[in-house]
Amino acid sequence: MSSPSPAAIPSRVWWTIASAALIVTVAMGVRQAFGLFLSPVSTDLEIGRQAFGLAIALNNLMFGLAQPFIGAYADKHGAGRVVALSAVLYAVGLGLTTLIGDAVGLNLTLGALVGLALSGTTFVVVLGAVGRVVAPERRSLAFGVVTAGGSLGQFLVVPAASGLLDALGWHGAMLMLAAFCVTMVGLAVGVAGKPQAPAPSTATPASGSLKDALVQAAGSKSYWLLNAGFFVCGFHIAFVGTHLPAFLRDGGLDQNVGAWCLALIGLFNILGSWLWGAWGGKRSKKRLLSALYFSRAVAVVIFIAAPLSVASALLFAAVFGFLWLGTVPLTSGLVAQIWGARYLSTLYGIVFLSHQIGSFLGAWLGGLAFDATGSYLSIWLASIALGLFAAAVHWPIDERQAAPLPQPAAAE
């Protein structure tokens, strides 16, 4: 039987996908602008790059630690209320950041509070909502479309944030970003709705109890290999997103080059997320992931070996952007393919926690290495080694669907 044409897909499905993509556009667009604040905030508060890097690292860690719990709540009660409450928390956290005066306050606001808010407004929660309404054969592509929303936000918001920094200073720019986050409250309606348990005739591998699904995934070597690979993704993304603008400024390039590099990463990842997601619906997801991580390692080798210039920076941004978040539709798609969509937010949330532990280290160690040595070279070299490691660990993953779990007993 042929797959349904786009016109045959219910409008509710399109509305869910569009809302999810717009939510990620706002949440990740604002998040990717934080690297622009490193220099002005560090200078104003008289703290080192390590201190700012630690705040972003805590942001990433809190982002990840909350994911399994928030994902489980969304799997039970729906994504709408999670997104709405988290959007308010996001705005409050950014607003409070403008009132702090030291590194501790930065860690509590931009670090912990905003990190918690991100866990409820980004991929884990909204992809769970999308995965439950999209047919399995279209899931990887739909995830790619939503992931591209994060890149669209990066392309649009980062240059805007750079302009706001020039016009209003970092306090005013942060407040404007806080106001922008409030728009997600309205968008939450599009992903609202309590998840329904599948009928016995349509049971998927993880259609039983949440406990059984967690036990099954934890006993799978493939699940832990996915965790290991996604750790590397987080390290790469956080290091480049947080420290690339400063690295370029240290090399004598204008601040705006860093902003446009982050924007260019977002622009090319719109294409990359969509294509990697589309390819994942037709080809082996694990092999695509291996190819993606290997390509990242090669891109970094060429970038640090070549003389630094505006052209080399923009070229690196374009290439790395194409590889930026293509991991998301492939990794989340593998989780859904092997263990089903019923508990996708929970199971993918745990994998995403590994991603955020990597993000913690990428953001923090970047600043630590620079303050200790005056250079980012050691972290660039670590990024190459980790890319090769991730390319290797995805190869042995078993992509076959897991055995269905026993169905919960019906209430009498």
Secondary structure as GFF3:
##gff-version 3
##sequence-region A 1 412
A	DSSP	three_ten_helix	6	8	.	.	.	ID=ss1
A	DSSP	alpha_helix	11	31	.	.	.	ID=ss2
A	DSSP	three_ten_helix	34	37	.	.	.	ID=ss3
A	DSSP	alpha_helix	38	45	.	.	.	ID=ss4
A	DSSP	alpha_helix	49	65	.	.	.	ID=ss5
A	DSSP	alpha_helix	67	77	.	.	.	ID=ss6
A	DSSP	alpha_helix	79	97	.	.	.	ID=ss7
A	DSSP	alpha_helix	103	106	.	.	.	ID=ss8
A	DSSP	pi_helix	107	113	.	.	.	ID=ss9
A	DSSP	alpha_helix	114	119	.	.	.	ID=ss10
A	DSSP	alpha_helix	123	131	.	.	.	ID=ss11
A	DSSP	alpha_helix	136	181	.	.	.	ID=ss12
A	DSSP	alpha_helix	183	187	.	.	.	ID=ss13
A	DSSP	three_ten_helix	188	191	.	.	.	ID=ss14
A	DSSP	three_ten_helix	200	202	.	.	.	ID=ss15
A	DSSP	alpha_helix	210	218	.	.	.	ID=ss16
A	DSSP	alpha_helix	221	250	.	.	.	ID=ss17
A	DSSP	alpha_helix	255	280	.	.	.	ID=ss18
A	DSSP	alpha_helix	285	305	.	.	.	ID=ss19
A	DSSP	alpha_helix	310	322	.	.	.	ID=ss20
A	DSSP	alpha_helix	327	339	.	.	.	ID=ss21
A	DSSP	alpha_helix	344	373	.	.	.	ID=ss22
A	DSSP	alpha_helix	377	393	.	.	.	ID=ss23
###
